[in-house]
Amino acid sequence: MWTLVLNCGSSSVKFALLDVQGGQVRLSGLAERLGSAGASARVEVDGARRVVDLAGGSYAEAFAVIAGALDELGVRAQVGAVGHRVVHGGERFSAPALITPEVLAEIRACVPLAPLHNPANIAGIEAAQAAFPDAAHVAVFDTAFHQSMPEVAFRYAVPGDWYRQHGVRRYGFHGTSHAFVAVRAADLLGRPLSELNLVTAHLGNGCSVCAVQGGRSVDTSMGLTPLEGLVMGTRSGDVDPGLHDYIARQAGLSLSEITAALNRESGLLGLSGLSNDMRELEEAAGRGHAGARLALDVFVHRLAKQMAGMAAAMGRVDGLVFTGGIGENSAWVRGAVLARLAVLGARVDEAANAAAVRGQSGVISAPGALAALVVNTNEELMIAQQTQTLLAEQKGVQA
């Protein structure tokens, strides 16, 4: 049985068709700019790529393209399960869930916690249920992995009623990625995951670090929303909460305008005044661009501090793990961070670090130093595995 994995954003649908047992990907692609005149879908079927225009730019059109590609492969009837990435599950979900009307209502209730993400996830679920009515649909939550955090890690020092009545607490995100790379890191180190304390760093346009103790999240850098924590592509990460009132008065901006700027105009883009793309910034810094150099230095400074903090949250660290588009491909970022983490016993192997790009996983630490690894994340495979595990468990219960 094939599993279709869907990651629906406000203007995009990322998709992949996987054989969970063999890890084979038959179909993958991205429908983007949905809702606009320039909508299109990039589709890869058995290695052959093509682009399809989506004249109406709707979710329904995107799913029609996916269904058509499945028909082309002759496997549409074999899609028994659809795994949906859902960003926010609040405190309600600590594991994947079969999507029922009640579960969908719970996901809808989390919209105030993720107003940019959950509505798109819901729209994708509804469109997929219409396109694949005979398949089992499962929600896999970004926040679920972090529900194991202790209260000392997830509570904010704010009035208690804010938490009890409004759910104001730290939830964390990128959970499927942190969980996946922790398992792979244990394999690469040849040690049981249950014995390891790992600091995992998911670094892409969105960035977060996580303290993974014995395979469980015990702390992470993102909080109530994905805005907290590290410097990211266009997100600020941590700022003084007093900034909102100050900028509102000084610049005459509304709270929503300030929040939008912190999400879309800040981070690497805001610091550099040039780009949110790490590759472009590294090239520009090499040419002497001052803004690019500042963005890189702030990114690394904040990342090293957060990774050291995660080590402190566990009391011991056995390995540092880099993943995501930046973590897997920027040898400069990894080397600069490990140099700052010499206090933890980290030291980079320059040759191994330089070689760990373009899909190459492996150990990049010098002999005798704290283990540091590059691990390629595969959130689609993790979602598919969790989807099939849930369905197998439910079959066992029903039997």
N, C-alpha and C positions, 0 to 999 in steps of 0.2 A: 504494500500500500504506500502510495506517495503522499507526502505532506507538503502542502502549499503554505509558505510563510509570507505574511504581509506586514509591512511597516507603513502605515498611512499617516502622512503629515497633512498640514493645512493646504498644501498645493502639490503634493506628490504622493506616489505609491511605489514603494520599493518591494519587489517580489522575488521569490525563489521557490523552485520545486525541488524537493530533496528526497532521496532515499535515505532514511535515518540510519539504517544498519550499515549500509555501504558508504555513506557520506557523499554519494554521487549527486551532482547538481545537473539536472537536465534542462532547466529553464530558469532564466534570471532576467532582471531588467529594472527599469525605473521609468515610471510615468511622471512627468514634471510639468510645472507651470499650469496645473489644473486650475480652472476658473478663469483663464485668460485666453486670448486669441492665439497665442503661440504654443499651446499645449501639444506635447508629443510624448511618445513612449519609445524608449530604447529597449529592444528585446534581443536576448541571446538564446538561441535554441541549439543545443548540442554544438556550441562553439561558433555558430554562424550568427552574425549580428545584423540588425536592421533597425531603421527608425520609422515609426508610424505616426502620421499626423493625427491629432485628436481635435477635429474641427469644433466640437462643442465644448471641449475642455472639462468634461464631467467625470466623476468617479465611475459612473455606469459605463462610459466609453472605455475607460481604462480597464475595467474588469472584462469588458467584451473582448479587448485585445488579448488579455491573459487567457480567457476561455478559448479564443481562437487558436492561440499558440498551443494550448493543451490538446485541442482537437487535432492540430497538425501533427503532434507527437503520438496521437492515438491513446492518450492516457487520461483523458478527462474523467472517464468513468472510474478510474482507479484512484482518484483523489478522495481519500476517505476522511481527511482531516485538514483543517485550515487553522494555523497558529497565528494569532494576532498579537503584535507588540502593542501593549497599552502602557502609556507613560506613567500614569498615577493611579494606584489602587488604594491610597490612603492607608489606614490601619486595618481596613476590612480584609485585605488580601495579603497573605504571607506565602502564597503558592499559586500556581496556575489554576484557572477555573474554567469549567465548561460553561459556555455562554448561554444562559437561559434569560428569559425576560427579567427575572429578578436580578441576575448578575449585571445585565445591561443597565438596569436602573441604578445599581450601586456605582457602576462606572460613571454614569451620568451625574450622580451625586458628588463625585470628585471633581467635576468641571471647575468649580471655584478655585481648587488647588492647582489646576493645570489648564487655565483658560486658553492657552495657545495650542495645547496638545490633545487633551481628551476629546474635545468636540470632533477633531479630525479622525481620531481613533474610532469614535462611535460611528461617524459617517462611513468609514471604511468597513466596519463590521456589518452595518446594515446593507451596504452595497454588495459585500461578499456573500452574505446570507441569501440575498436575492439571486446572485449569480451561481452559487453552489448550494442549493437548498438541501441536498441529500448528504452533505458532508457534516462532520462534527466540527464545531467552531470553538476554539479554546483561546482564552485571553492569558497572555504571559506578561506580567507586570514588571516594569523597570524598578519599581520600589520594593518588590516582594523580597528580594535577597537581603535587603537592609532591615527587614522587620525583626531580625535577630539582634539588632543593636540594643544594648542596655539603656535604661532610662537616663543614666548619667551622660550618655552620648547623644541621645535624641532630644532631650528637653532643652528649650531656650530659657534663659533667666528673665522671663516676662511674667506678668500676672497669670496665676494658675487658671483663671477662667478662660483665658485666651486658648489654652490647650484643651480644657475640658469641654468648652462650648463650641469652639471654632476650629479645633484640630491644628493649632499652631504648634508645630514641632518640626524636627528635622526628619525627612523621609529618605533622602538619597536617591540617586538614579544610576543609569548604566549598569544596573544589577546583573543582567544576563552576561554582559561582557566581563565584569569582574569575576563572576562565578566561573565562566568558561576558562579564562586564562589562569585562574588559580589551579584548576584541575590539570591543565596542560603544563604549568610550571612544576607541579609536583612530579609529573611524569618525567620531565626533562632532568630534574634533580635526582630522580630515582628514590624518592622518599614518600612515605604515606602523607597525603594531604592533612590527615588528622593530627600529624605531629608538627606541622609547619605554621609559622607566623610569617605572613607575606604582606608586603605593601604593593598593591597593584595600582598602576597609573594608566588610566584610559585617556589618551591625549589625541584629540581630533579638533574639529571646530567647536565641539563641546568637550570639556575636560573635567575629570574627577579622579581622586585617589581614594583608596579603600584599604582599611586594615582588615585582613582576612586571617582569622585565628582558627585553626583547625577546620577550615572550609566554611566558616561562618563570618559574616560581616559583623564587626564590632564597632566600627566607626567609619565615616566617609566624609568627604569634603562638601558635597552638595547638601542642601537643606530642605526647607519648605518648598522651594522651587529649584530648578536647575541653574539659577542665577548665582547662588552662593558658592564660594570656594575659590578655585583657581582662576587666573586670567585665561580667557578662552578666545576664540576667533573674533567674535563681536560682542561677547558678554564680559562685563567688568570683573566678575567674581566679587570677593569681599570688598565692601566699602563701608564707611561710617554711616549708620542709619540716619544720622543727623544731616547727611548730604541732601536728602529729599526736601526737608524744610528750607535749608539754606538756598538751594538752587531754585526752588519754587519762588522764594522772595527775590533773589538776585536776578534771575533770568525770566521770571514771569511764566514759568512752565507749570503745567498741571502735573499731578502725581502720575497719571497715566503716560504723559509725555516723557517724564523723567524715567519711568520704568522702561518705556520703549527704547529710549536712548541707551540705557544701561544694558539692554538686551541686544540691540542691533547696531549701535554706533560706537561701542566701547571695545574693551579687550585689545587684542593685537592691532585691530583696525584703528581704534581711537588713539592708541599710543603712537603708532607709526605714522598715522595720517596717510597711509599708502595702501595697505592690504591686510586681509585677515589670513592670507595663505602663507604658511611657514616657509615653503620653498621660495616664494618670491621675496620674503623678508630676509632670508639667509643670503640670497644673491645680492639684494640691495645693500645689506650691511657690509658685504664684502667689497662693494664699490664705494663705501664711505657714507652711506645714507644714515644720518644721525637718528632719525625717527625709527628706522628699522632696527638699528642697534639698540636703542632704548627699549623697544618692544621685546626684543629677544632677551635682553638682560633682566627685565622685570618678570617676564614669563618664567625664566629659569630660577630666579631668586624666590619667587612665590611658590613654585613647584617644589623646590628643594626643602623649603620650610614646612610645607604641608606633608611631604613624605616623611620627614624627620618626626613631625608631630604624630603621624600614624604609627610610627615605630614606638614612640613613647606611650601611645594608647594601649599597646600590647605588652610593654615591658621587655620584649625581646623580638628581634627580627632575624629571620633566616634567609630572606630573599627579597629583592626589589624587582618588580616586573613592569616592563613597558609595553604598551599596546596601543591600538588606534592608529590613524593615519600618520600622525606625528611620531608617536611612540615607536612605530614599526619602521619608520623611514628616515628619521632625522638623527643621524649619528652624532651631529653637533650637540643637539639638545641633550641626548642621553649622556654624552661625555661631560658636558658642562654641569649637569645635575649631579652625576656621580662624583665629580671633583669636589663639589660643595658638601657631599655626604661622606667625605673621608672621616668625619667625626663618628660615623657608624661603622667604620671599617671598610667602606666601599673604595674600590680602585678599578679603573677600567682597563681592559685589554684592548689597546688601540686597534690592532688588526682585526680582532673578532668583532669589535663594535663597527668598524668600517664595512665589514662584510655583511652585517645583519641588516640588509635593506631588501626591498622588492620581494617580500614573502619569505625571507630567510629567518627562521626562529633559531634561538640558541642562547648559550651562556656567553655574556660579554664581559664578565668580570675577570680580573687578573687572578692567577693561582694564589690561593691562600687568603683572598679578600672575601668580603661579604658577597654572596652570590647575587648577581644581577643578570637578568634575562630579558630577551625580546621574545614575545609570544604573539603570534598572529591571532587576533580575535576572530570569532565566527559566531556572531549573534544569531544568524539565521539557523545554523545547525543547532545551537543551544535551544532556541525556541522550538524547533522541530522535535528535538529529543524530549523536552519537557512536555510538549503536546502529546507525544506518543506514550510517554510514561503515565501521564494522567489518564489517558483513555484505557490503557492496559490495566491500571489500578481499578478503574470503574467497572471494567468488564469482570475483573476478579470478584469484586463486591457483589455485582449482579448475579454472577454464577453461584 
